[in-house]
Amino acid sequence: MGTPFADLDRMPAPMLALLITSLEAMSRHPEIERVRSVAMEALDPRPGQHLLDAGCGGGEVARQLAARTGPDGSVTAVDFSAVHIEAARSRHDGSNVEYVRGDVADLDVFDASMDGVWCERVLQHVPDPEQTIAELRRVTRPGGRICLIDTDWRSLAFDGVPGRLAAGQVAHTLRTYPRLQRDMGRTLRSRLVRHGLDAVSAVPVTLFFDTPASAAVVLPMVNPAVPPDAGMWPAGQRDAWLAEVAAAGDRGDFLAVLTIWVVTGTVVPFF
């Protein structure tokens, strides 16, 4: 089984529509906005820069980057999914963004042509993260910054629901997608160090959800609108799990947490 994002263009239409809607809602969630605020400060985009958004999704971050780089700068927004690129183009606001379908591990971009790179929640889904990081380094000029944002799925935890159900749900989430790089977030720092980047900084941002409704925007296993056949729950436990989540919400003691890492480094010249 692949990850839902790697196989996006082959999804059945109803599941695809649900996923696109979910991603758009997720991008507006205050906790995701908080992660992106930390990342934007770390990358520090400036007027006149040429930036790459590697794995742009619907393009909302690419447009934010373009607002920072201004009319003299530019943003190249790349995504493997034709559906995502179509969605990004349909939402274009006239800023200096070019939306391109492509593979982040094999970019059609000149060497050292970018002043900075943004890559958010992509490396957990690619088959060869090291090749992808090498490619992002290749297209970034010496002195440019690479900002990687990714999830540590092993940090997922719940409270307010029975421990046995929570443990089973977390275990199921970790084994459902064999190709998902579950600990990607926590490994980003060492990966950038191994690729020779300088001034590597790492900031863990723990997402905090104190209601089921808030958590459901980011965590599909808490969302009762996700179809039963989506594979998000252990066999036979969907109804019991969602009932306990709802009960915790009613009592006011529901909690879900998940850590996303923001790691940034500076490219130095090869010698």
C-alpha positions in Angstrom: 0.0 0.0 0.0 1.3 3.4 -0.8 0.7 6.7 1.0 -2.5 8.7 0.0 -0.4 11.5 -1.3 1.9 9.5 -3.5 -1.1 7.9 -5.2 -3.3 11.0 -5.3 -4.0 11.0 -9.0 -5.2 7.4 -9.0 -7.6 7.8 -6.1 -11.4 7.2 -6.6 -13.1 10.5 -7.2 -15.1 10.6 -3.9 -11.9 10.0 -1.8 -9.9 12.5 -3.9 -12.5 15.2 -3.4 -12.5 14.5 0.4 -8.7 14.6 0.5 -8.5 17.9 -1.4 -11.1 19.5 0.8 -9.3 18.2 3.9 -6.0 19.5 2.8 -7.4 22.9 2.2 -9.0 23.0 5.6 -5.8 21.8 7.2 -3.8 24.6 5.6 -6.1 27.1 7.4 -5.9 25.3 10.8 -4.3 27.6 13.5 -1.8 24.8 14.5 -0.6 24.3 10.9 -0.4 28.1 10.5 1.8 28.1 13.6 4.1 25.6 12.1 4.3 27.6 8.9 5.0 30.8 10.9 8.0 29.2 12.5 9.2 27.9 9.1 8.7 31.3 7.4 10.8 33.0 10.0 13.5 30.3 9.6 13.7 30.6 5.8 13.4 34.4 6.0 12.3 35.0 2.3 13.3 38.5 1.1 12.4 40.8 -1.8 14.0 39.8 -5.1 14.7 36.2 -4.2 13.9 33.2 -6.4 12.5 30.4 -4.3 11.3 26.8 -4.8 8.3 25.3 -3.1 9.0 21.6 -3.5 5.7 19.7 -3.1 3.4 22.8 -3.3 0.0 21.1 -2.9 -2.7 23.7 -3.5 -0.1 26.5 -3.7 -1.0 28.5 -0.6 2.5 28.6 0.7 3.9 29.4 -2.7 1.7 32.5 -2.9 2.8 33.5 0.6 6.4 33.2 -0.4 5.7 35.3 -3.6 4.2 38.0 -1.4 7.5 38.1 0.5 9.8 38.1 -2.6 7.8 40.8 -4.3 7.6 41.8 -8.0 11.4 41.4 -8.5 11.4 37.8 -7.1 9.7 34.6 -8.2 8.5 31.3 -6.8 8.6 28.0 -8.7 5.9 25.7 -7.2 6.4 22.0 -8.0 4.2 19.1 -7.2 4.1 15.4 -8.5 0.3 15.4 -8.6 -1.5 16.8 -11.6 -4.6 17.3 -9.4 -2.7 19.5 -7.0 -1.1 21.6 -9.8 -4.6 22.1 -11.4 -6.0 23.1 -8.0 -3.0 25.5 -7.4 -3.4 27.2 -10.8 -7.2 27.6 -10.2 -6.4 29.5 -7.1 -3.7 31.7 -8.5 -3.8 35.3 -7.3 -1.7 36.9 -10.0 1.6 36.8 -7.9 4.8 35.8 -9.5 4.4 32.0 -9.1 5.0 29.4 -11.7 3.2 26.1 -11.1 5.0 23.0 -12.5 4.2 19.3 -12.4 7.4 17.5 -11.6 9.3 15.1 -9.3 11.0 16.8 -6.4 13.8 14.1 -6.6 14.5 15.0 -10.2 13.8 18.7 -10.8 13.9 20.4 -14.1 15.8 23.3 -12.4 19.3 24.7 -13.1 22.0 24.1 -10.5 22.4 26.8 -7.8 19.5 28.8 -9.3 17.4 29.2 -6.2 17.9 31.4 -3.2 15.9 29.2 -1.0 13.7 26.1 -0.8 10.6 25.3 1.1 9.7 21.6 1.4 6.7 20.9 3.7 5.5 17.4 4.7 6.8 15.8 1.5 9.9 13.8 2.5 7.7 11.4 4.6 6.1 10.3 1.4 9.0 10.0 -1.1 10.8 6.7 -1.7 14.3 8.1 -1.4 14.5 11.1 0.9 18.3 11.3 0.6 18.1 11.7 -3.2 15.4 14.3 -2.8 17.5 16.3 -0.3 20.5 16.1 -2.6 18.4 17.4 -5.4 17.1 20.3 -3.3 20.8 21.1 -2.4 21.8 21.0 -6.0 19.3 23.7 -7.1 20.1 26.0 -4.1 22.9 28.5 -4.5 25.7 28.7 -2.0 24.5 30.8 0.9 20.9 29.9 0.2 18.6 28.3 2.7 16.7 25.0 2.6 13.7 24.7 5.0 12.3 21.2 5.6 9.1 20.7 7.5 7.9 17.2 8.3 6.0 15.1 10.7 7.2 12.7 13.4 4.3 10.3 13.4 5.8 8.4 16.3 5.0 11.4 18.5 1.2 10.9 18.0 -0.6 10.5 21.3 -4.1 10.8 22.7 -5.6 11.4 26.2 -9.2 11.3 27.4 -9.9 8.0 25.6 -9.2 4.5 27.0 -5.5 3.6 26.9 -6.0 0.3 25.1 -8.0 1.9 22.3 -5.5 4.8 22.0 -2.5 2.5 21.8 -4.2 0.3 19.2 -5.2 3.3 17.1 -1.6 4.8 17.2 -0.1 1.4 16.3 -2.6 1.0 13.4 -1.7 4.5 12.1 2.0 3.7 12.2 1.6 0.4 10.3 -1.1 1.3 7.8 1.2 2.9 5.2 4.4 0.8 5.0 6.1 3.3 2.7 5.5 6.3 5.0 8.7 7.6 6.6 7.1 7.7 10.1 10.0 9.3 11.9 11.0 11.8 9.2 10.5 14.9 11.3 13.0 13.9 14.0 15.6 12.8 11.4 15.7 16.0 9.3 18.5 17.7 11.3 20.9 14.8 10.9 20.0 14.5 7.2 20.9 18.1 6.5 24.1 17.7 8.5 25.1 14.7 6.5 24.4 16.6 3.3 26.9 19.2 4.3 24.6 22.1 5.2 25.8 24.7 7.6 24.1 26.6 10.5 21.5 23.8 10.8 18.6 24.8 13.1 15.9 22.5 14.3 12.6 23.5 16.0 10.0 21.0 17.1 6.5 22.3 17.0 4.0 20.2 18.9 0.5 20.5 17.5 -2.1 20.6 20.3 -5.8 19.7 19.8 -8.1 20.0 22.8 -11.4 19.2 21.0 -12.2 16.4 18.5 -13.4 18.9 16.0 -10.0 20.7 16.0 -8.1 17.4 15.8 -10.3 16.1 13.0 -9.0 18.8 10.6 -5.5 17.4 10.8 -5.9 13.8 12.0 -8.2 11.7 9.8 -8.6 8.9 12.3 -10.5 11.3 14.5 -12.8 12.5 11.7 -16.1 10.7 11.5 -16.6 12.1 7.9 -13.8 9.9 6.7 -15.4 6.8 5.0 -15.2 3.5 7.0 -13.3 1.8 4.1 -10.5 4.4 4.2 -8.4 2.1 6.4 -7.8 4.6 9.2 -8.9 2.3 12.1 -8.2 -1.2 13.3 -10.7 -3.7 12.0 -13.9 -3.5 13.9 -12.9 -0.6 16.1 -14.0 2.5 14.2 -17.3 3.0 15.9 -15.9 2.3 19.4 -13.0 4.6 18.8 -15.1 7.5 17.5 -17.7 7.0 20.3 -14.9 7.4 22.9 -13.4 10.4 21.1 -16.9 12.1 21.1 -17.4 11.2 24.7 -14.1 12.8 25.7 -15.0 15.9 23.7 -18.3 16.1 25.6 -16.5 15.8 29.0 -13.9 18.3 27.9 -10.9 16.1 28.6 -10.0 15.1 25.0 -6.4 15.7 23.9 -4.3 14.9 20.8 -0.7 15.9 20.1 1.6 15.5 17.2 5.0 17.0 16.6 6.1 18.6 13.3 9.8 19.6 12.9 11.1 22.7 11.2 14.7 22.3 10.1 16.7 24.8 8.2 20.3 24.8 6.9 22.5 26.9 4.7 24.1 25.5 1.5 27.9 25.8 1.4 30.0 25.4 -1.8 31.3 22.0 -2.8 35.1 21.9 -2.8 
